[in-house]
Amino acid sequence: SSDLNFAAGPVESVLSRNPELSIVAIYPVPDTASGAGDQVMLALEVVPGRPFDPDAFAAWLDAQPDLGPKWLPRYVRVSASLPQTATGKVTKVGLRAEAWACDDPVWWRPLDSDGLRFVPLTDADRAALNAGLRANGRPPVGTASS
C-alpha cells in the first residue's frame, strides 16, 4: 500500500463547511492491515449542545463532491476540547500519537462495513487494531500514554 500523501488542509476546509462541527483536525494514523501506509483520522468538536450523529455525518460526507474516497476518515474522534496552540490551531502531535487509544469516544468504519457507516470503536476493536499493527511489525498506538 502506498503512503498517503497527507495534505490535510484541503480536507479540513471541506469538513469545516459542516455546520454541526466547530473544530476539525485531520491527521494520519497507522494502517493496521499493512506494514506501511496510513489511514485518515479526524478529530472534531461538535457545535456546543449538539450531539455527534454518526449517520448524519456519514451522509454529509457522502454528499461532498470534492472529497475523494481516500480522504474519507476511517476513524472519528469526538472531543469536548482538542489541544490547541495560542493561535487556535489544533496541535496534532499528541493526537497522532494517541490515535484511537484515547479517552474520547471514537467512531470508525470497519473494513468489512457496507457503504459509508461509522460505528463505535470498542475496547475489543482497539485490541484487534493493535494486534494488527504488531503482526505487521509496527508498534501499537497510544503506548506512550498507557
N, CA, C and O atoms as a GROMACS GRO file, in nm:
protein
  584
    1SER      N    1   0.085  -0.119   0.000
    1SER     CA    2   0.000   0.000   0.000
    1SER      C    3   0.088   0.124   0.000
    1SER      O    4   0.191   0.128   0.068
    2SER      N    5   0.048   0.222  -0.075
    2SER     CA    6   0.132   0.341  -0.087
    2SER      C    7   0.103   0.437   0.027
    2SER      O    8  -0.008   0.441   0.081
    3ASP      N    9   0.205   0.514   0.061
    3ASP     CA   10   0.186   0.613   0.165
    3ASP      C   11   0.092   0.722   0.117
    3ASP      O   12   0.106   0.773   0.006
    4LEU      N   13  -0.003   0.755   0.200
    4LEU     CA   14  -0.094   0.863   0.168
    4LEU      C   15  -0.012   0.992   0.169
    4LEU      O   16   0.057   1.021   0.267
    5ASN      N   17  -0.019   1.068   0.062
    5ASN     CA   18   0.047   1.198   0.064
    5ASN      C   19  -0.044   1.289   0.145
    5ASN      O   20  -0.151   1.328   0.097
    6PHE      N   21  -0.004   1.322   0.266
    6PHE     CA   22  -0.100   1.376   0.360
    6PHE      C   23  -0.118   1.526   0.349
    6PHE      O   24  -0.047   1.603   0.412
    7ALA      N   25  -0.215   1.566   0.268
    7ALA     CA   26  -0.248   1.708   0.255
    7ALA      C   27  -0.377   1.734   0.332
    7ALA      O   28  -0.487   1.731   0.277
    8ALA      N   29  -0.361   1.760   0.462
    8ALA     CA   30  -0.479   1.773   0.548
    8ALA      C   31  -0.558   1.900   0.518
    8ALA      O   32  -0.681   1.902   0.534
    9GLY      N   33  -0.491   2.005   0.476
    9GLY     CA   34  -0.557   2.136   0.456
    9GLY      C   35  -0.684   2.132   0.374
    9GLY      O   36  -0.788   2.177   0.420
   10PRO      N   37  -0.676   2.079   0.250
   10PRO     CA   38  -0.796   2.077   0.166
   10PRO      C   39  -0.910   1.996   0.228
   10PRO      O   40  -1.026   2.032   0.215
   11VAL      N   41  -0.875   1.886   0.295
   11VAL     CA   42  -0.978   1.802   0.356
   11VAL      C   43  -1.042   1.877   0.473
   11VAL      O   44  -1.164   1.874   0.491
   12GLU      N   45  -0.958   1.946   0.552
   12GLU     CA   46  -1.012   2.023   0.664
   12GLU      C   47  -1.102   2.135   0.614
   12GLU      O   48  -1.202   2.167   0.679
   13SER      N   49  -1.069   2.196   0.499
   13SER     CA   50  -1.160   2.302   0.452
   13SER      C   51  -1.294   2.246   0.408
   13SER      O   52  -1.396   2.311   0.427
   14VAL      N   53  -1.295   2.125   0.350
   14VAL     CA   54  -1.424   2.062   0.317
   14VAL      C   55  -1.502   2.037   0.446
   14VAL      O   56  -1.620   2.072   0.456
   15LEU      N   57  -1.435   1.976   0.545
   15LEU     CA   58  -1.504   1.940   0.669
   15LEU      C   59  -1.553   2.063   0.746
   15LEU      O   60  -1.655   2.057   0.814
   16SER      N   61  -1.480   2.173   0.733
   16SER     CA   62  -1.520   2.292   0.809
   16SER      C   63  -1.649   2.353   0.754
   16SER      O   64  -1.706   2.444   0.815
   17ARG      N   65  -1.696   2.306   0.638
   17ARG     CA   66  -1.826   2.351   0.585
   17ARG      C   67  -1.943   2.287   0.660
   17ARG      O   68  -2.057   2.331   0.647
   18ASN      N   69  -1.915   2.183   0.740
   18ASN     CA   70  -2.024   2.115   0.810
   18ASN      C   71  -2.069   2.202   0.928
   18ASN      O   72  -1.990   2.228   1.019
   19PRO      N   73  -2.195   2.246   0.926
   19PRO     CA   74  -2.243   2.338   1.030
   19PRO      C   75  -2.250   2.276   1.170
   19PRO      O   76  -2.260   2.349   1.269
   20GLU      N   77  -2.243   2.142   1.178
   20GLU     CA   78  -2.250   2.075   1.308
   20GLU      C   79  -2.115   2.073   1.380
   20GLU      O   80  -2.109   2.050   1.501
   21LEU      N   81  -2.007   2.098   1.306
   21LEU     CA   82  -1.872   2.085   1.363
   21LEU      C   83  -1.812   2.221   1.389
   21LEU      O   84  -1.819   2.310   1.304
   22SER      N   85  -1.752   2.239   1.507
   22SER     CA   86  -1.690   2.368   1.536
   22SER      C   87  -1.540   2.365   1.509
   22SER      O   88  -1.483   2.467   1.469
   23ILE      N   89  -1.475   2.250   1.530
   23ILE     CA   90  -1.332   2.238   1.507
   23ILE      C   91  -1.304   2.102   1.444
   23ILE      O   92  -1.358   2.000   1.488
   24VAL      N   93  -1.220   2.100   1.341
   24VAL     CA   94  -1.182   1.974   1.279
   24VAL      C   95  -1.031   1.968   1.262
   24VAL      O   96  -0.967   2.069   1.235
   25ALA      N   97  -0.976   1.848   1.277
   25ALA     CA   98  -0.833   1.826   1.252
   25ALA      C   99  -0.817   1.688   1.190
   25ALA      O  100  -0.866   1.589   1.243
   26ILE      N  101  -0.747   1.683   1.078
   26ILE     CA  102  -0.721   1.558   1.006
   26ILE      C  103  -0.574   1.522   1.024
   26ILE      O  104  -0.487   1.608   1.013
   27TYR      N  105  -0.547   1.396   1.051
   27TYR     CA  106  -0.408   1.354   1.067
   27TYR      C  107  -0.396   1.205   1.035
   27TYR      O  108  -0.495   1.131   1.042
   28PRO      N  109  -0.273   1.160   1.000
   28PRO     CA  110  -0.256   1.020   0.964
   28PRO      C  111  -0.237   0.932   1.088
   28PRO      O  112  -0.174   0.973   1.185
   29VAL      N  113  -0.291   0.812   1.082
   29VAL     CA  114  -0.265   0.710   1.183
   29VAL      C  115  -0.224   0.583   1.107
   29VAL      O  116  -0.258   0.568   0.989
   30PRO      N  117  -0.153   0.492   1.173
   30PRO     CA  118  -0.102   0.375   1.100
   30PRO      C  119  -0.214   0.287   1.046
   30PRO      O  120  -0.318   0.268   1.110
   31ASP      N  121  -0.191   0.235   0.927
   31ASP     CA  122  -0.281   0.138   0.866
   31ASP      C  123  -0.257   0.004   0.933
   31ASP      O  124  -0.148  -0.053   0.921
   32THR      N  125  -0.357  -0.048   1.004
   32THR     CA  126  -0.338  -0.171   1.082
   32THR      C  127  -0.333  -0.295   0.995
   32THR      O  128  -0.289  -0.401   1.039
   33ALA      N  129  -0.378  -0.283   0.870
   33ALA     CA  130  -0.386  -0.402   0.785
   33ALA      C  131  -0.261  -0.420   0.700
   33ALA      O  132  -0.251  -0.516   0.625
   34SER      N  133  -0.166  -0.327   0.710
   34SER     CA  134  -0.046  -0.340   0.628
   34SER      C  135   0.076  -0.298   0.709
   34SER      O  136   0.063  -0.236   0.815
   35GLY      N  137   0.192  -0.331   0.658
   35GLY     CA  138   0.314  -0.295   0.728
   35GLY      C  139   0.357  -0.152   0.700
   35GLY      O  140   0.458  -0.106   0.753
   36ALA      N  141   0.280  -0.083   0.616
   36ALA     CA  142   0.317   0.054   0.580
   36ALA      C  143   0.190   0.134   0.556
   36ALA      O  144   0.080   0.080   0.558
   37GLY      N  145   0.209   0.262   0.532
   37GLY     CA  146   0.094   0.343   0.493
   37GLY      C  147   0.016   0.394   0.612
   37GLY      O  148   0.039   0.356   0.726
   38ASP      N  149  -0.076   0.482   0.581
   38ASP     CA  150  -0.155   0.548   0.684
   38ASP      C  151  -0.301   0.544   0.648
   38ASP      O  152  -0.340   0.519   0.534
   39GLN      N  153  -0.382   0.569   0.750
   39GLN     CA  154  -0.524   0.590   0.728
   39GLN      C  155  -0.559   0.726   0.785
   39GLN      O  156  -0.484   0.783   0.864
   40VAL      N  157  -0.674   0.777   0.745
   40VAL     CA  158  -0.714   0.911   0.782
   40VAL      C  159  -0.792   0.908   0.914
   40VAL      O  160  -0.889   0.833   0.928
   41MET      N  161  -0.749   0.989   1.009
   41MET     CA  162  -0.825   1.006   1.133
   41MET      C  163  -0.867   1.150   1.143
   41MET      O  164  -0.792   1.242   1.109
   42LEU      N  165  -0.988   1.170   1.191
   42LEU     CA  166  -1.044   1.303   1.210
   42LEU      C  167  -1.073   1.322   1.358
   42LEU      O  168  -1.137   1.238   1.421
   43ALA      N  169  -1.025   1.431   1.414
   43ALA     CA  170  -1.067   1.470   1.549
   43ALA      C  171  -1.157   1.591   1.531
   43ALA      O  172  -1.128   1.679   1.451
   44LEU      N  173  -1.265   1.596   1.606
   44LEU     CA  174  -1.357   1.707   1.590
   44LEU      C  175  -1.418   1.747   1.723
   44LEU      O  176  -1.423   1.669   1.818
   45GLU      N  177  -1.464   1.870   1.726
   45GLU     CA  178  -1.553   1.919   1.832
   45GLU      C  179  -1.682   1.957   1.764
   45GLU      O  180  -1.682   2.025   1.661
   46VAL      N  181  -1.794   1.911   1.822
   46VAL     CA  182  -1.923   1.950   1.766
   46VAL      C  183  -1.963   2.086   1.821
   46VAL      O  184  -1.913   2.129   1.925
   47VAL      N  185  -2.053   2.151   1.751
   47VAL     CA  186  -2.108   2.277   1.799
   47VAL      C  187  -2.172   2.250   1.936
   47VAL      O  188  -2.245   2.152   1.952
   48PRO      N  189  -2.145   2.336   2.035
   48PRO     CA  190  -2.197   2.311   2.171
   48PRO      C  191  -2.347   2.284   2.170
   48PRO      O  192  -2.425   2.351   2.102
   49GLY      N  193  -2.386   2.183   2.249
   49GLY     CA  194  -2.528   2.148   2.259
   49GLY      C  195  -2.575   2.051   2.153
   49GLY      O  196  -2.689   2.006   2.156
   50ARG      N  197  -2.488   2.018   2.057
   50ARG     CA  198  -2.525   1.924   1.953
   50ARG      C  199  -2.455   1.791   1.978
   50ARG      O  200  -2.333   1.788   1.993
   51PRO      N  201  -2.529   1.681   1.983
   51PRO     CA  202  -2.462   1.552   1.991
   51PRO      C  203  -2.403   1.516   1.856
   51PRO      O  204  -2.452   1.562   1.753
   52PHE      N  205  -2.298   1.433   1.855
   52PHE     CA  206  -2.244   1.384   1.728
   52PHE      C  207  -2.336   1.276   1.674
   52PHE      O  208  -2.367   1.179   1.743
   53ASP      N  209  -2.380   1.293   1.550
   53ASP     CA  210  -2.470   1.196   1.486
   53ASP      C  211  -2.392   1.126   1.375
   53ASP      O  212  -2.377   1.181   1.266
   54PRO      N  213  -2.342   1.003   1.401
   54PRO     CA  214  -2.256   0.937   1.303
   54PRO      C  215  -2.324   0.912   1.169
   54PRO      O  216  -2.259   0.918   1.065
   55ASP      N  217  -2.455   0.883   1.170
   55ASP     CA  218  -2.524   0.855   1.044
   55ASP      C  219  -2.541   0.982   0.962
   55ASP      O  220  -2.521   0.982   0.841
   56ALA      N  221  -2.579   1.092   1.029
   56ALA     CA  222  -2.593   1.219   0.959
   56ALA      C  223  -2.457   1.264   0.905
   56ALA      O  224  -2.447   1.319   0.796
   57PHE      N  225  -2.351   1.241   0.985
   57PHE     CA  226  -2.217   1.280   0.942
   57PHE      C  227  -2.175   1.199   0.818
   57PHE      O  228  -2.120   1.255   0.723
   58ALA      N  229  -2.200   1.068   0.820
   58ALA     CA  230  -2.166   0.983   0.704
   58ALA      C  231  -2.241   1.030   0.580
   58ALA      O  232  -2.184   1.037   0.471
   59ALA      N  233  -2.370   1.061   0.596
   59ALA     CA  234  -2.450   1.107   0.482
   59ALA      C  235  -2.395   1.240   0.430
   59ALA      O  236  -2.390   1.263   0.309
   60TRP      N  237  -2.355   1.328   0.522
   60TRP     CA  238  -2.299   1.458   0.482
   60TRP      C  239  -2.168   1.437   0.405
   60TRP      O  240  -2.147   1.499   0.301
   61LEU      N  241  -2.081   1.351   0.456
   61LEU     CA  242  -1.954   1.322   0.388
   61LEU      C  243  -1.980   1.271   0.247
   61LEU      O  244  -1.916   1.313   0.151
   62ASP      N  245  -2.076   1.179   0.237
   62ASP     CA  246  -2.109   1.115   0.110
   62ASP      C  247  -2.155   1.218   0.008
   62ASP      O  248  -2.140   1.197  -0.113
   63ALA      N  249  -2.213   1.329   0.055
   63ALA     CA  250  -2.270   1.431  -0.034
   63ALA      C  251  -2.168   1.536  -0.076
   63ALA      O  252  -2.202   1.626  -0.153
   64GLN      N  253  -2.043   1.527  -0.029
   64GLN     CA  254  -1.942   1.627  -0.066
   64GLN      C  255  -1.872   1.584  -0.195
   64GLN      O  256  -1.797   1.487  -0.195
   65PRO      N  257  -1.898   1.656  -0.305
   65PRO     CA  258  -1.842   1.613  -0.434
   65PRO      C  259  -1.690   1.627  -0.441
   65PRO      O  260  -1.625   1.559  -0.521
   66ASP      N  261  -1.632   1.713  -0.359
   66ASP     CA  262  -1.488   1.738  -0.370
   66ASP      C  263  -1.407   1.665  -0.264
   66ASP      O  264  -1.291   1.700  -0.238
   67LEU      N  265  -1.468   1.563  -0.202
   67LEU     CA  266  -1.395   1.484  -0.103
   67LEU      C  267  -1.374   1.345  -0.162
   67LEU      O  268  -1.468   1.265  -0.169
   68GLY      N  269  -1.251   1.316  -0.203
   68GLY     CA  270  -1.222   1.186  -0.266
   68GLY      C  271  -1.231   1.074  -0.166
   68GLY      O  272  -1.213   1.096  -0.046
   69PRO      N  273  -1.259   0.951  -0.213
   69PRO     CA  274  -1.277   0.836  -0.124
   69PRO      C  275  -1.158   0.811  -0.032
   69PRO      O  276  -1.176   0.768   0.082
   70LYS      N  277  -1.036   0.837  -0.081
   70LYS     CA  278  -0.920   0.807   0.004
   70LYS      C  279  -0.909   0.905   0.120
   70LYS      O  280  -0.832   0.881   0.214
   71TRP      N  281  -0.984   1.014   0.115
   71TRP     CA  282  -0.979   1.113   0.223
   71TRP      C  283  -1.093   1.096   0.323
   71TRP      O  284  -1.102   1.171   0.420
   72LEU      N  285  -1.180   0.999   0.299
   72LEU     CA  286  -1.287   0.975   0.396
   72LEU      C  287  -1.223   0.921   0.523
   72LEU      O  288  -1.147   0.825   0.517
   73PRO      N  289  -1.253   0.981   0.638
   73PRO     CA  290  -1.189   0.933   0.760
   73PRO      C  291  -1.228   0.790   0.792
   73PRO      O  292  -1.345   0.751   0.779
   74ARG      N  293  -1.129   0.710   0.834
   74ARG     CA  294  -1.156   0.576   0.883
   74ARG      C  295  -1.195   0.583   1.030
   74ARG      O  296  -1.276   0.503   1.078
   75TYR      N  297  -1.135   0.683   1.103
   75TYR     CA  298  -1.162   0.699   1.247
   75TYR      C  299  -1.207   0.842   1.273
   75TYR      O  300  -1.156   0.936   1.212
   76VAL      N  301  -1.302   0.859   1.364
   76VAL     CA  302  -1.350   0.991   1.403
   76VAL      C  303  -1.348   1.001   1.555
   76VAL      O  304  -1.419   0.929   1.624
   77ARG      N  305  -1.264   1.090   1.606
   77ARG     CA  306  -1.254   1.114   1.750
   77ARG      C  307  -1.341   1.235   1.785
   77ARG      O  308  -1.322   1.344   1.731
   78VAL      N  309  -1.436   1.215   1.874
   78VAL     CA  310  -1.527   1.323   1.913
   78VAL      C  311  -1.483   1.375   2.049
   78VAL      O  312  -1.494   1.306   2.150
   79SER      N  313  -1.432   1.497   2.049
   79SER     CA  314  -1.371   1.553   2.170
   79SER      C  315  -1.446   1.675   2.219
   79SER      O  316  -1.502   1.751   2.140
   80ALA      N  317  -1.448   1.692   2.350
   80ALA     CA  318  -1.507   1.814   2.407
   80ALA      C  319  -1.409   1.929   2.396
   80ALA      O  320  -1.450   2.045   2.391
   81SER      N  321  -1.280   1.897   2.391
   81SER     CA  322  -1.180   2.003   2.389
   81SER      C  323  -1.049   1.950   2.330
   81SER      O  324  -0.977   1.874   2.394
   82LEU      N  325  -1.021   1.990   2.206
   82LEU     CA  326  -0.899   1.946   2.140
   82LEU      C  327  -0.782   2.036   2.182
   82LEU      O  328  -0.802   2.154   2.208
   83PRO      N  329  -0.661   1.980   2.187
   83PRO     CA  330  -0.545   2.062   2.226
   83PRO      C  331  -0.515   2.166   2.118
   83PRO      O  332  -0.510   2.134   2.000
   84GLN      N  333  -0.495   2.292   2.161
   84GLN     CA  334  -0.471   2.399   2.065
   84GLN      C  335  -0.354   2.486   2.106
   84GLN      O  336  -0.321   2.500   2.224
   85THR      N  337  -0.292   2.544   2.003
   85THR     CA  338  -0.186   2.642   2.028
   85THR      C  339  -0.249   2.775   2.069
   85THR      O  340  -0.371   2.791   2.066
   86ALA      N  341  -0.166   2.868   2.106
   86ALA     CA  342  -0.215   3.001   2.144
   86ALA      C  343  -0.292   3.068   2.030
   86ALA      O  344  -0.383   3.148   2.054
   87THR      N  345  -0.255   3.034   1.906
   87THR     CA  346  -0.323   3.096   1.791
   87THR      C  347  -0.445   3.017   1.745
   87THR      O  348  -0.504   3.048   1.642
   88GLY      N  349  -0.485   2.914   1.823
   88GLY     CA  350  -0.607   2.843   1.792
   88GLY      C  351  -0.592   2.732   1.689
   88GLY      O  352  -0.693   2.680   1.641
   89LYS      N  353  -0.470   2.695   1.655
   89LYS     CA  354  -0.451   2.580   1.567
   89LYS      C  355  -0.448   2.453   1.651
   89LYS      O  356  -0.386   2.451   1.757
   90VAL      N  357  -0.514   2.349   1.605
   90VAL     CA  358  -0.512   2.222   1.678
   90VAL      C  359  -0.371   2.163   1.670
   90VAL      O  360  -0.313   2.152   1.562
   91THR      N  361  -0.317   2.125   1.785
   91THR     CA  362  -0.186   2.059   1.786
   91THR      C  363  -0.207   1.910   1.768
   91THR      O  364  -0.273   1.844   1.850
   92LYS      N  365  -0.151   1.856   1.660
   92LYS     CA  366  -0.183   1.719   1.619
   92LYS      C  367  -0.082   1.615   1.668
   92LYS      O  368  -0.108   1.495   1.658
   93VAL      N  369   0.031   1.660   1.721
   93VAL     CA  370   0.135   1.563   1.758
   93VAL      C  371   0.081   1.461   1.859
   93VAL      O  372   0.096   1.340   1.840
   94GLY      N  373   0.018   1.510   1.965
   94GLY     CA  374  -0.038   1.421   2.066
   94GLY      C  375  -0.153   1.338   2.012
   94GLY      O  376  -0.168   1.221   2.045
   95LEU      N  377  -0.235   1.402   1.927
   95LEU     CA  378  -0.348   1.330   1.868
   95LEU      C  379  -0.299   1.213   1.784
   95LEU      O  380  -0.353   1.102   1.790
   96ARG      N  381  -0.195   1.239   1.704
   96ARG     CA  382  -0.138   1.132   1.620
   96ARG      C  383  -0.084   1.019   1.705
   96ARG      O  384  -0.105   0.902   1.675
   97ALA      N  385  -0.014   1.055   1.813
   97ALA     CA  386   0.048   0.954   1.898
   97ALA      C  387  -0.058   0.867   1.966
   97ALA      O  388  -0.044   0.746   1.976
   98GLU      N  389  -0.166   0.932   2.011
   98GLU     CA  390  -0.274   0.856   2.076
   98GLU      C  391  -0.355   0.776   1.975
   98GLU      O  392  -0.402   0.666   2.005
   99ALA      N  393  -0.372   0.832   1.855
   99ALA     CA  394  -0.459   0.772   1.754
   99ALA      C  395  -0.594   0.737   1.818
   99ALA      O  396  -0.663   0.823   1.873
  100TRP      N  397  -0.633   0.607   1.810
  100TRP     CA  398  -0.763   0.568   1.865
  100TRP      C  399  -0.752   0.523   2.011
  100TRP      O  400  -0.853   0.487   2.072
  101ALA      N  401  -0.631   0.525   2.068
  101ALA     CA  402  -0.613   0.486   2.208
  101ALA      C  403  -0.629   0.609   2.297
  101ALA      O  404  -0.534   0.654   2.361
  102CYS      N  405  -0.751   0.662   2.302
  102CYS     CA  406  -0.774   0.786   2.375
  102CYS      C  407  -0.899   0.771   2.461
  102CYS      O  408  -0.974   0.675   2.448
  103ASP      N  409  -0.919   0.868   2.550
  103ASP     CA  410  -1.036   0.862   2.638
  103ASP      C  411  -1.163   0.913   2.570
  103ASP      O  412  -1.274   0.883   2.614
  104ASP      N  413  -1.146   0.991   2.461
  104ASP     CA  414  -1.264   1.041   2.390
  104ASP      C  415  -1.333   0.927   2.316
  104ASP      O  416  -1.269   0.828   2.281
  105PRO      N  417  -1.465   0.940   2.291
  105PRO     CA  418  -1.532   0.840   2.207
  105PRO      C  419  -1.474   0.844   2.066
  105PRO      O  420  -1.449   0.951   2.010
  106VAL      N  421  -1.454   0.726   2.008
  106VAL     CA  422  -1.406   0.714   1.871
  106VAL      C  423  -1.507   0.631   1.792
  106VAL      O  424  -1.552   0.526   1.837
  107TRP      N  425  -1.541   0.680   1.673
  107TRP     CA  426  -1.628   0.608   1.580
  107TRP      C  427  -1.537   0.565   1.465
  107TRP      O  428  -1.439   0.633   1.435
  108TRP      N  429  -1.570   0.453   1.401
  108TRP     CA  430  -1.486   0.410   1.289
  108TRP      C  431  -1.565   0.336   1.185
  108TRP      O  432  -1.680   0.296   1.206
  109ARG      N  433  -1.501   0.318   1.070
  109ARG     CA  434  -1.557   0.241   0.960
  109ARG      C  435  -1.478   0.111   0.951
  109ARG      O  436  -1.366   0.112   0.901
  110PRO      N  437  -1.533  -0.001   1.000
  110PRO     CA  438  -1.462  -0.128   0.985
  110PRO      C  439  -1.443  -0.160   0.837
  110PRO      O  440  -1.524  -0.120   0.753
  111LEU      N  441  -1.336  -0.231   0.806
  111LEU     CA  442  -1.304  -0.261   0.666
  111LEU      C  443  -1.416  -0.337   0.597
  111LEU      O  444  -1.436  -0.322   0.476
  112ASP      N  445  -1.490  -0.418   0.674
  112ASP     CA  446  -1.592  -0.503   0.610
  112ASP      C  447  -1.731  -0.438   0.609
  112ASP      O  448  -1.829  -0.502   0.573
  113SER      N  449  -1.739  -0.309   0.648
  113SER     CA  450  -1.874  -0.250   0.655
  113SER      C  451  -1.921  -0.208   0.516
  113SER      O  452  -1.841  -0.168   0.432
  114ASP      N  453  -2.050  -0.218   0.495
  114ASP     CA  454  -2.109  -0.180   0.366
  114ASP      C  455  -2.134  -0.030   0.363
  114ASP      O  456  -2.190   0.026   0.457
  115GLY      N  457  -2.092   0.032   0.256
  115GLY     CA  458  -2.119   0.174   0.242
  115GLY      C  459  -2.045   0.256   0.344
  115GLY      O  460  -1.953   0.208   0.411
  116LEU      N  461  -2.084   0.380   0.356
  116LEU     CA  462  -2.018   0.472   0.446
  116LEU      C  463  -2.097   0.475   0.576
  116LEU      O  464  -2.205   0.533   0.584
  117ARG      N  465  -2.040   0.410   0.679
  117ARG     CA  466  -2.112   0.396   0.806
  117ARG      C  467  -2.010   0.396   0.918
  117ARG      O  468  -1.908   0.328   0.910
  118PHE      N  469  -2.039   0.472   1.021
  118PHE     CA  470  -1.950   0.478   1.137
  118PHE      C  471  -2.014   0.407   1.255
  118PHE      O  472  -2.132   0.428   1.284
  119VAL      N  473  -1.935   0.323   1.323
  119VAL     CA  474  -1.983   0.253   1.442
  119VAL      C  475  -1.887   0.283   1.557
  119VAL      O  476  -1.771   0.317   1.534
  120PRO      N  477  -1.935   0.270   1.681
  120PRO     CA  478  -1.846   0.298   1.795
  120PRO      C  479  -1.729   0.200   1.797
  120PRO      O  480  -1.746   0.080   1.774
  121LEU      N  481  -1.611   0.252   1.826
  121LEU     CA  482  -1.491   0.169   1.840
  121LEU      C  483  -1.489   0.114   1.983
  121LEU      O  484  -1.490   0.190   2.079
  122THR      N  485  -1.486  -0.018   1.995
  122THR     CA  486  -1.490  -0.081   2.128
  122THR      C  487  -1.350  -0.116   2.175
  122THR      O  488  -1.254  -0.107   2.098
  123ASP      N  489  -1.337  -0.156   2.301
  123ASP     CA  490  -1.207  -0.200   2.353
  123ASP      C  491  -1.157  -0.322   2.277
  123ASP      O  492  -1.037  -0.337   2.253
  124ALA      N  493  -1.251  -0.411   2.239
  124ALA     CA  494  -1.212  -0.529   2.162
  124ALA      C  495  -1.158  -0.487   2.025
  124ALA      O  496  -1.060  -0.544   1.977
  125ASP      N  497  -1.222  -0.386   1.963
  125ASP     CA  498  -1.173  -0.333   1.836
  125ASP      C  499  -1.031  -0.278   1.853
  125ASP      O  500  -0.943  -0.303   1.771
  126ARG      N  501  -1.012  -0.201   1.961
  126ARG     CA  502  -0.880  -0.141   1.985
  126ARG      C  503  -0.772  -0.249   1.998
  126ARG      O  504  -0.663  -0.236   1.944
  127ALA      N  505  -0.806  -0.357   2.073
  127ALA     CA  506  -0.710  -0.467   2.091
  127ALA      C  507  -0.679  -0.532   1.956
  127ALA      O  508  -0.564  -0.565   1.929
  128ALA      N  509  -0.782  -0.551   1.872
  128ALA     CA  510  -0.762  -0.613   1.742
  128ALA      C  511  -0.677  -0.524   1.652
  128ALA      O  512  -0.592  -0.573   1.578
  129LEU      N  513  -0.700  -0.391   1.658
  129LEU     CA  514  -0.620  -0.298   1.578
  129LEU      C  515  -0.473  -0.304   1.618
  129LEU      O  516  -0.384  -0.308   1.533
  130ASN      N  517  -0.449  -0.304   1.749
  130ASN     CA  518  -0.310  -0.310   1.795
  130ASN      C  519  -0.246  -0.444   1.759
  130ASN      O  520  -0.127  -0.450   1.729
  131ALA      N  521  -0.325  -0.553   1.764
  131ALA     CA  522  -0.273  -0.683   1.723
  131ALA      C  523  -0.234  -0.679   1.575
  131ALA      O  524  -0.133  -0.737   1.535
  132GLY      N  525  -0.316  -0.611   1.493
  132GLY     CA  526  -0.285  -0.597   1.351
  132GLY      C  527  -0.156  -0.520   1.330
  132GLY      O  528  -0.075  -0.556   1.244
  133LEU      N  529  -0.135  -0.416   1.409
  133LEU     CA  530  -0.010  -0.340   1.398
  133LEU      C  531   0.110  -0.428   1.434
  133LEU      O  532   0.209  -0.432   1.362
  134ARG      N  533   0.098  -0.499   1.547
  134ARG     CA  534   0.208  -0.585   1.591
  134ARG      C  535   0.240  -0.692   1.487
  134ARG      O  536   0.356  -0.721   1.460
  135ALA      N  537   0.133  -0.750   1.428
  135ALA     CA  538   0.152  -0.855   1.328
  135ALA      C  539   0.228  -0.802   1.207
  135ALA      O  540   0.296  -0.878   1.137
  136ASN      N  541   0.217  -0.673   1.182
  136ASN     CA  542   0.286  -0.613   1.068
  136ASN      C  543   0.415  -0.542   1.110
  136ASN      O  544   0.471  -0.463   1.034
  137GLY      N  545   0.462  -0.572   1.233
  137GLY     CA  546   0.589  -0.517   1.277
  137GLY      C  547   0.585  -0.369   1.310
  137GLY      O  548   0.689  -0.302   1.309
  138ARG      N  549   0.466  -0.318   1.340
  138ARG     CA  550   0.452  -0.178   1.375
  138ARG      C  551   0.416  -0.166   1.523
  138ARG      O  552   0.346  -0.252   1.575
  139PRO      N  553   0.463  -0.064   1.590
  139PRO     CA  554   0.430  -0.053   1.734
  139PRO      C  555   0.282  -0.019   1.751
  139PRO      O  556   0.225   0.053   1.670
  140PRO      N  557   0.220  -0.072   1.858
  140PRO     CA  558   0.082  -0.034   1.886
  140PRO      C  559   0.074   0.115   1.917
  140PRO      O  560   0.172   0.175   1.961
  141VAL      N  561  -0.043   0.174   1.896
  141VAL     CA  562  -0.059   0.317   1.921
  141VAL      C  563  -0.089   0.341   2.070
  141VAL      O  564  -0.134   0.251   2.141
  142GLY      N  565  -0.065   0.460   2.113
  142GLY     CA  566  -0.103   0.500   2.248
  142GLY      C  567  -0.020   0.439   2.356
  142GLY      O  568  -0.055   0.453   2.473
  143THR      N  569   0.090   0.371   2.322
  143THR     CA  570   0.168   0.302   2.423
  143THR      C  571   0.243   0.400   2.513
  143THR      O  572   0.276   0.368   2.627
  144ALA      N  573   0.271   0.520   2.462
  144ALA     CA  574   0.344   0.618   2.541
  144ALA      C  575   0.263   0.661   2.662
  144ALA      O  576   0.317   0.686   2.770
  145SER      N  577   0.130   0.670   2.641
  145SER     CA  578   0.047   0.726   2.748
  145SER      C  579  -0.006   0.621   2.846
  145SER      O  580  -0.046   0.654   2.957
  146SER      N  581  -0.007   0.492   2.804
  146SER     CA  582  -0.068   0.394   2.892
  146SER      C  583   0.037   0.321   2.975
  146SER      O  584   0.003   0.234   3.055
   0.00000   0.00000   0.00000
